Amino acid sequence: MPLPSVPSCRIADLAAASALFASLRDATVETVAVAYLDPDRRLLGMRHVVGGRDQVTISIRTVAVDALAFGAHGVIIAHNHPSGDATPSERDVAFTRALAAGLRTLEVVLLDHLVIAGNEVTSLRAMGIV
């Protein structure tokens, strides 16, 4: 069964991506959200996964299957740090690199991975990791 789609909007820059994931700012447990985008960066659909107090897990396989189901050309992933520190962990960096490589084999681009803590947003693309 196909995943539900969401109203179309264009995610052209970091500000638009931050606004898309704004609901993660105040979450009290780690939550990951994945946005699936068409070639013009219009939103095709999203997935949210709720984790625990200081960890959330989503598999590369889940992201890849969703990307294929949506016919996505690009993916932006974001998760929050309820601790208030938007610094990516070593685990965040390792997952980002592995996800980018896995998606690349499917001709899907990982456009960014954002870490959100309150009003602070860290872009792993801006850090040169993606």
TORPA-4810 file (N, C-alpha, C, O; in nm, 3 decimals):
<nodes>
NODE_1_0.084_-0.117_0.000_0.000_0.000_0.000_0.089_0.124_0.000_0.183_0.131_0.080_M
NODE_2_0.064_0.222_-0.087_0.148_0.341_-0.093_0.133_0.426_0.033_0.029_0.427_0.098_P
NODE_3_0.241_0.498_0.065_0.237_0.589_0.179_0.153_0.711_0.144_0.148_0.750_0.027_L
NODE_4_0.087_0.771_0.243_0.007_0.890_0.213_0.096_1.006_0.172_0.207_1.020_0.222_P
NODE_5_0.046_1.088_0.082_0.122_1.206_0.042_0.076_1.326_0.125_-0.026_1.319_0.194_S
NODE_6_0.151_1.432_0.118_0.121_1.553_0.194_0.106_1.669_0.098_0.150_1.660_-0.017_V
NODE_7_0.045_1.779_0.143_0.030_1.894_0.053_0.165_1.939_-0.002_0.265_1.936_0.069_P
NODE_8_0.166_1.981_-0.127_0.288_2.020_-0.195_0.343_2.152_-0.143_0.271_2.251_-0.131_S
NODE_9_0.471_2.153_-0.111_0.544_2.275_-0.080_0.687_2.254_-0.127_0.731_2.140_-0.143_C
NODE_10_0.759_2.363_-0.149_0.894_2.354_-0.204_0.995_2.380_-0.092_0.984_2.479_-0.020_R
NODE_11_1.093_2.293_-0.080_1.196_2.304_0.022_1.324_2.346_-0.049_1.405_2.262_-0.089_I
NODE_12_1.343_2.477_-0.064_1.450_2.529_-0.147_1.578_2.562_-0.070_1.685_2.574_-0.131_A
NODE_13_1.569_2.578_0.063_1.687_2.620_0.138_1.676_2.576_0.284_1.577_2.514_0.324_D
NODE_14_1.777_2.608_0.362_1.782_2.567_0.502_1.666_2.626_0.582_1.612_2.559_0.670_L
NODE_15_1.627_2.749_0.553_1.516_2.812_0.625_1.386_2.735_0.601_1.309_2.712_0.695_A
NODE_16_1.362_2.696_0.477_1.240_2.621_0.446_1.244_2.483_0.511_1.142_2.436_0.562_A
NODE_17_1.360_2.419_0.511_1.374_2.288_0.575_1.354_2.301_0.726_1.287_2.218_0.787_A
NODE_18_1.410_2.404_0.786_1.394_2.426_0.930_1.247_2.445_0.964_1.199_2.393_1.065_S
NODE_19_1.175_2.520_0.881_1.033_2.543_0.905_0.954_2.412_0.892_0.861_2.387_0.968_A
NODE_20_0.991_2.329_0.795_0.923_2.202_0.775_0.934_2.113_0.898_0.839_2.043_0.933_L
NODE_21_1.049_2.118_0.964_1.074_2.031_1.079_1.055_2.104_1.213_1.101_2.055_1.316_F
NODE_22_0.989_2.217_1.213_0.972_2.299_1.334_0.906_2.221_1.448_0.932_2.250_1.565_A
NODE_23_0.822_2.125_1.416_0.753_2.051_1.521_0.849_1.970_1.608_0.812_1.928_1.718_S
NODE_24_0.971_1.949_1.561_1.069_1.872_1.639_1.131_1.955_1.752_1.187_1.899_1.846_L
NODE_25_1.121_2.085_1.743_1.188_2.175_1.839_1.153_2.147_1.984_1.241_2.146_2.070_R
NODE_26_1.027_2.125_2.010_0.982_2.114_2.148_0.953_1.971_2.193_0.901_1.950_2.302_D
NODE_27_0.985_1.874_2.109_0.960_1.734_2.147_1.047_1.698_2.267_1.164_1.736_2.274_A
NODE_28_0.990_1.624_2.361_1.063_1.587_2.483_1.137_1.454_2.470_1.214_1.417_2.558_T
NODE_29_1.113_1.382_2.359_1.189_1.261_2.328_1.246_1.278_2.188_1.193_1.355_2.108_V
NODE_30_1.352_1.206_2.161_1.411_1.218_2.027_1.314_1.165_1.923_1.254_1.058_1.939_E
NODE_31_1.300_1.243_1.818_1.210_1.209_1.708_1.284_1.239_1.579_1.353_1.340_1.567_T
NODE_32_1.270_1.149_1.482_1.330_1.171_1.351_1.217_1.191_1.250_1.113_1.125_1.257_V
NODE_33_1.240_1.283_1.158_1.146_1.306_1.049_1.224_1.303_0.919_1.335_1.354_0.910_A
NODE_34_1.164_1.241_0.820_1.228_1.228_0.689_1.134_1.288_0.585_1.017_1.249_0.576_V
NODE_35_1.185_1.381_0.506_1.108_1.443_0.398_1.158_1.387_0.265_1.278_1.384_0.239_A
NODE_36_1.065_1.345_0.183_1.095_1.289_0.051_1.055_1.392_-0.053_0.942_1.440_-0.054_Y
NODE_37_1.149_1.427_-0.143_1.131_1.538_-0.235_1.144_1.495_-0.381_1.216_1.401_-0.414_L
NODE_38_1.071_1.567_-0.467_1.081_1.543_-0.611_1.200_1.621_-0.666_1.268_1.689_-0.589_D
NODE_39_1.228_1.615_-0.797_1.345_1.685_-0.852_1.342_1.837_-0.833_1.448_1.901_-0.833_P
NODE_40_1.224_1.895_-0.815_1.213_2.039_-0.792_1.206_2.073_-0.644_1.173_2.185_-0.606_D
NODE_41_1.237_1.973_-0.560_1.236_1.987_-0.414_1.098_2.015_-0.357_1.083_2.078_-0.253_R
NODE_42_0.997_1.966_-0.428_0.861_1.972_-0.372_0.842_1.850_-0.285_0.888_1.740_-0.317_R
NODE_43_0.773_1.871_-0.175_0.751_1.765_-0.077_0.653_1.662_-0.130_0.540_1.694_-0.168_L
NODE_44_0.698_1.536_-0.133_0.613_1.425_-0.175_0.547_1.357_-0.056_0.433_1.311_-0.066_L
NODE_45_0.617_1.350_0.054_0.566_1.283_0.174_0.669_1.285_0.284_0.783_1.325_0.264_G
NODE_46_0.626_1.240_0.402_0.715_1.240_0.519_0.691_1.114_0.601_0.587_1.049_0.591_M
NODE_47_0.789_1.082_0.683_0.778_0.978_0.785_0.834_1.036_0.914_0.937_1.103_0.914_R
NODE_48_0.765_1.010_1.026_0.811_1.048_1.159_0.827_0.921_1.242_0.742_0.832_1.237_H
NODE_49_0.935_0.913_1.318_0.959_0.801_1.408_0.995_0.859_1.544_1.086_0.940_1.557_V
NODE_50_0.921_0.815_1.646_0.945_0.863_1.782_1.035_0.763_1.853_1.013_0.642_1.846_V
NODE_51_1.137_0.816_1.920_1.232_0.731_1.991_1.221_0.747_2.142_1.112_0.763_2.196_G
NODE_52_1.334_0.743_2.207_1.339_0.753_2.352_1.393_0.888_2.396_1.402_0.982_2.318_G
NODE_53_1.429_0.894_2.521_1.474_1.020_2.582_1.598_1.077_2.513_1.611_1.199_2.498_R
NODE_54_1.689_0.989_2.471_1.813_1.040_2.412_1.857_0.962_2.288_1.974_0.965_2.251_D
NODE_55_1.763_0.891_2.225_1.801_0.814_2.106_1.676_0.782_2.024_1.569_0.756_2.078_Q
NODE_56_1.694_0.783_1.893_1.588_0.740_1.801_1.656_0.663_1.689_1.767_0.697_1.646_V
NODE_57_1.589_0.560_1.641_1.649_0.476_1.538_1.555_0.466_1.418_1.436_0.440_1.433_T
NODE_58_1.611_0.485_1.301_1.542_0.457_1.176_1.645_0.388_1.087_1.761_0.428_1.084_I
NODE_59_1.602_0.287_1.017_1.698_0.212_0.936_1.716_0.276_0.799_1.627_0.343_0.747_S
NODE_60_1.833_0.255_0.743_1.860_0.299_0.606_1.760_0.232_0.512_1.712_0.294_0.417_I
NODE_61_1.730_0.108_0.539_1.635_0.034_0.456_1.498_0.103_0.455_1.437_0.115_0.349_R
NODE_62_1.450_0.147_0.570_1.320_0.215_0.579_1.320_0.342_0.495_1.226_0.367_0.420_T
NODE_63_1.426_0.422_0.507_1.435_0.546_0.430_1.440_0.514_0.281_1.375_0.581_0.201_V
NODE_64_1.517_0.413_0.244_1.530_0.376_0.103_1.398_0.325_0.045_1.360_0.364_-0.065_A
NODE_65_1.329_0.239_0.119_1.200_0.186_0.072_1.101_0.300_0.053_1.031_0.304_-0.049_V
NODE_66_1.094_0.391_0.150_1.004_0.507_0.137_1.041_0.592_0.015_0.954_0.635_-0.061_D
NODE_67_1.171_0.617_-0.002_1.217_0.699_-0.115_1.172_0.638_-0.246_1.125_0.709_-0.336_A
NODE_68_1.185_0.508_-0.259_1.142_0.441_-0.381_0.990_0.445_-0.395_0.939_0.464_-0.506_L
NODE_69_0.917_0.426_-0.285_0.771_0.428_-0.290_0.718_0.565_-0.334_0.620_0.573_-0.409_A
NODE_70_0.783_0.670_-0.289_0.742_0.805_-0.327_0.799_0.847_-0.463_0.755_0.948_-0.519_F
NODE_71_0.894_0.772_-0.516_0.962_0.814_-0.638_1.047_0.937_-0.611_1.063_1.023_-0.698_G
NODE_72_1.102_0.946_-0.492_1.179_1.063_-0.449_1.312_1.073_-0.520_1.375_0.971_-0.552_A
NODE_73_1.354_1.194_-0.546_1.487_1.221_-0.600_1.580_1.271_-0.492_1.702_1.264_-0.506_H
NODE_74_1.523_1.323_-0.382_1.602_1.376_-0.273_1.535_1.350_-0.140_1.413_1.332_-0.131_G
NODE_75_1.618_1.349_-0.034_1.571_1.324_0.102_1.637_1.426_0.193_1.756_1.455_0.180_V
NODE_76_1.559_1.478_0.285_1.614_1.556_0.396_1.569_1.487_0.523_1.450_1.457_0.540_I
NODE_77_1.662_1.460_0.611_1.631_1.397_0.738_1.661_1.496_0.850_1.755_1.575_0.840_I
NODE_78_1.581_1.492_0.954_1.604_1.579_1.069_1.567_1.503_1.196_1.477_1.419_1.196_A
NODE_79_1.637_1.533_1.301_1.597_1.479_1.431_1.632_1.582_1.537_1.714_1.671_1.516_H
NODE_80_1.566_1.568_1.650_1.588_1.665_1.757_1.679_1.607_1.866_1.694_1.486_1.880_N
NODE_81_1.738_1.698_1.940_1.812_1.664_2.062_1.742_1.735_2.177_1.762_1.855_2.196_H
NODE_82_1.659_1.664_2.254_1.588_1.727_2.365_1.681_1.788_2.470_1.638_1.870_2.552_P
NODE_83_1.808_1.750_2.469_1.906_1.804_2.564_1.928_1.953_2.545_1.976_2.022_2.635_S
NODE_84_1.892_2.005_2.426_1.913_2.146_2.396_2.042_2.174_2.322_2.069_2.289_2.288_G
NODE_85_2.123_2.072_2.297_2.251_2.088_2.226_2.236_2.032_2.085_2.214_1.912_2.069_D
NODE_86_2.246_2.117_1.984_2.227_2.076_1.845_2.354_2.022_1.780_2.361_2.010_1.658_A
NODE_87_2.455_1.991_1.860_2.579_1.934_1.806_2.555_1.789_1.767_2.509_1.710_1.849_T
NODE_88_2.585_1.752_1.642_2.567_1.613_1.600_2.660_1.519_1.678_2.776_1.552_1.702_P
NODE_89_2.609_1.405_1.716_2.691_1.304_1.783_2.771_1.227_1.679_2.746_1.237_1.559_S
NODE_90_2.868_1.149_1.727_2.944_1.063_1.635_2.851_0.965_1.565_2.869_0.935_1.447_E
NODE_91_2.751_0.918_1.636_2.653_0.826_1.578_2.573_0.896_1.468_2.545_0.837_1.363_R
NODE_92_2.536_1.023_1.491_2.464_1.101_1.389_2.547_1.113_1.262_2.496_1.096_1.151_D
NODE_93_2.675_1.142_1.278_2.765_1.159_1.164_2.781_1.027_1.088_2.774_1.025_0.965_V
NODE_94_2.803_0.918_1.161_2.822_0.788_1.098_2.695_0.746_1.022_2.704_0.696_0.910_A
NODE_95_2.579_0.765_1.083_2.453_0.729_1.017_2.433_0.813_0.892_2.390_0.761_0.789_F
NODE_96_2.463_0.941_0.899_2.446_1.031_0.785_2.530_0.985_0.667_2.482_0.979_0.554_T
NODE_97_2.654_0.952_0.694_2.743_0.906_0.587_2.694_0.775_0.525_2.695_0.759_0.403_R
NODE_98_2.650_0.682_0.610_2.601_0.553_0.561_2.471_0.572_0.483_2.452_0.508_0.379_A
NODE_99_2.382_0.658_0.531_2.256_0.683_0.461_2.282_0.747_0.325_2.221_0.707_0.226_L
NODE_100_2.371_0.846_0.320_2.403_0.912_0.192_2.456_0.810_0.092_2.418_0.812_-0.025_A
NODE_101_2.544_0.722_0.137_2.601_0.621_0.047_2.494_0.523_0.000_2.489_0.489_-0.118_A
NODE_102_2.409_0.479_0.091_2.304_0.384_0.055_2.205_0.444_-0.044_2.167_0.379_-0.142_G
NODE_103_2.163_0.568_-0.019_2.068_0.633_-0.109_2.130_0.658_-0.246_2.062_0.648_-0.349_L
NODE_104_2.258_0.691_-0.247_2.328_0.719_-0.373_2.320_0.598_-0.466_2.310_0.615_-0.588_R
NODE_105_2.324_0.477_-0.411_2.315_0.357_-0.495_2.178_0.346_-0.562_2.164_0.275_-0.661_T
NODE_106_2.079_0.415_-0.507_1.943_0.415_-0.564_1.916_0.540_-0.645_1.803_0.565_-0.688_L
NODE_107_2.021_0.619_-0.667_2.010_0.746_-0.739_1.918_0.845_-0.669_1.845_0.921_-0.732_E
NODE_108_1.924_0.842_-0.536_1.852_0.936_-0.451_1.957_1.015_-0.374_2.054_0.956_-0.324_V
NODE_109_1.939_1.146_-0.363_2.038_1.231_-0.298_1.994_1.265_-0.156_1.881_1.307_-0.134_V
NODE_110_2.084_1.245_-0.061_2.060_1.295_0.075_2.099_1.442_0.072_2.217_1.476_0.067_L
NODE_111_2.000_1.529_0.074_2.023_1.673_0.061_2.077_1.734_0.190_2.160_1.826_0.186_L
NODE_112_2.031_1.685_0.304_2.080_1.737_0.431_2.032_1.649_0.545_1.935_1.574_0.530_D
NODE_113_2.099_1.658_0.657_2.057_1.601_0.785_2.066_1.714_0.884_2.173_1.771_0.906_H
NODE_114_1.954_1.747_0.944_1.948_1.857_1.040_1.934_1.802_1.181_1.861_1.706_1.205_L
NODE_115_2.006_1.864_1.273_1.990_1.834_1.415_1.929_1.958_1.478_1.984_2.068_1.467_V
NODE_116_1.816_1.940_1.543_1.738_2.051_1.596_1.733_2.043_1.748_1.705_1.937_1.805_I
NODE_117_1.761_2.155_1.812_1.752_2.165_1.958_1.698_2.304_1.990_1.770_2.403_1.979_A
NODE_118_1.572_2.310_2.029_1.509_2.441_2.051_1.512_2.520_1.922_1.468_2.472_1.818_G
NODE_119_1.564_2.642_1.929_1.571_2.727_1.809_1.701_2.709_1.732_1.723_2.776_1.631_N
NODE_120_1.787_2.621_1.780_1.916_2.597_1.716_1.904_2.483_1.614_1.844_2.379_1.644_E
NODE_121_1.960_2.502_1.495_1.958_2.399_1.391_2.100_2.384_1.337_2.163_2.482_1.297_V
NODE_122_2.148_2.262_1.336_2.279_2.232_1.278_2.258_2.151_1.150_2.189_2.049_1.151_T
NODE_123_2.319_2.197_1.041_2.312_2.129_0.913_2.440_2.049_0.892_2.549_2.104_0.891_S
NODE_124_2.424_1.918_0.876_2.542_1.836_0.848_2.596_1.864_0.709_2.714_1.839_0.683_L
NODE_125_2.513_1.914_0.617_2.562_1.955_0.485_2.655_2.075_0.502_2.763_2.079_0.444_R
NODE_126_2.612_2.173_0.581_2.695_2.292_0.603_2.827_2.256_0.670_2.928_2.325_0.652_A
NODE_127_2.826_2.147_0.748_2.949_2.102_0.814_3.039_2.023_0.719_3.151_1.988_0.756_M
NODE_128_2.990_1.994_0.597_3.069_1.919_0.500_3.058_1.768_0.516_3.138_1.695_0.458_G
NODE_129_2.963_1.720_0.593_2.949_1.576_0.619_2.864_1.509_0.512_2.887_1.393_0.479_I
NODE_130_2.767_1.580_0.457_2.682_1.525_0.352_2.742_1.562_0.218_2.688_1.526_0.114_V
</nodes>
